[in-house]
Amino acid sequence: MKRIVMTALFALAASHTQAAEIGRVTTNEIKAASIDGCSAYLYRSESDIGKDSTAVWVDDFEKGLIRVDGKLIPLTLTGASKSMQTPESRFASADGAVVVTQSLKVTKTISDEVFRIAGTLTVEQGAHRDTIKVVGETGC
């Protein structure tokens, strides 16, 4: 009986995979990707909003930019929900290996064209799927 339990525990430990690391995107990388104009910047905490090089995601509603496991990955919008109750946008890398789904809601109006947002960012890469809470700003 002990051997079976030990074998089962070993199998579980051996099959555990490490989650992808979602890193920060720099201002220079955002400029180089030509993401400008109306856009959304997402951060891990409210204290990071607006600080240079702290965004974990940026998009201009057509293309996005994220760093996964140290690699900067450009993504393109592949779909958006039609529901205002559960708005989602889905972006994918050119090869389809990385898919990012953002589910965001407006939490505060800052001006006519700028809004505070909060929600989740789900990153799928192969068998990995990681969801992080994010906050940020969107506007023109």
ChimeraX attribute file (.defattr): number of C-alpha atoms within 10 A of each C-alpha:
attribute: neighborCount
match mode: 1-to-1
recipient: residues
	/A:1	5
	/A:2	7
	/A:3	8
	/A:4	9
	/A:5	10
	/A:6	11
	/A:7	11
	/A:8	12
	/A:9	11
	/A:10	11
	/A:11	11
	/A:12	10
	/A:13	10
	/A:14	9
	/A:15	8
	/A:16	8
	/A:17	9
	/A:18	7
	/A:19	12
	/A:20	16
	/A:21	13
	/A:22	18
	/A:23	17
	/A:24	20
	/A:25	20
	/A:26	15
	/A:27	14
	/A:28	11
	/A:29	14
	/A:30	20
	/A:31	10
	/A:32	9
	/A:33	13
	/A:34	11
	/A:35	19
	/A:36	13
	/A:37	11
	/A:38	13
	/A:39	18
	/A:40	23
	/A:41	23
	/A:42	29
	/A:43	23
	/A:44	19
	/A:45	14
	/A:46	14
	/A:47	10
	/A:48	15
	/A:49	17
	/A:50	14
	/A:51	10
	/A:52	12
	/A:53	14
	/A:54	20
	/A:55	28
	/A:56	21
	/A:57	24
	/A:58	23
	/A:59	24
	/A:60	20
	/A:61	17
	/A:62	14
	/A:63	19
	/A:64	25
	/A:65	26
	/A:66	26
	/A:67	19
	/A:68	17
	/A:69	12
	/A:70	12
	/A:71	11
	/A:72	15
	/A:73	16
	/A:74	19
	/A:75	22
	/A:76	20
	/A:77	19
	/A:78	15
	/A:79	13
	/A:80	15
	/A:81	12
	/A:82	10
	/A:83	8
	/A:84	8
	/A:85	8
	/A:86	10
	/A:87	13
	/A:88	19
	/A:89	18
	/A:90	19
	/A:91	25
	/A:92	22
	/A:93	19
	/A:94	12
	/A:95	8
	/A:96	13
	/A:97	10
	/A:98	20
	/A:99	21
	/A:100	26
	/A:101	20
	/A:102	23
	/A:103	20
	/A:104	20
	/A:105	18
	/A:106	15
	/A:107	14
	/A:108	12
	/A:109	12
	/A:110	12
	/A:111	9
	/A:112	8
	/A:113	10
	/A:114	17
	/A:115	18
	/A:116	21
	/A:117	20
	/A:118	22
	/A:119	17
	/A:120	18
	/A:121	23
	/A:122	15
	/A:123	23
	/A:124	18
	/A:125	15
	/A:126	10
	/A:127	7
	/A:128	12
	/A:129	14
	/A:130	14
	/A:131	13
	/A:132	13
	/A:133	16
	/A:134	22
	/A:135	24
	/A:136	26
	/A:137	23
	/A:138	20
	/A:139	16
	/A:140	12
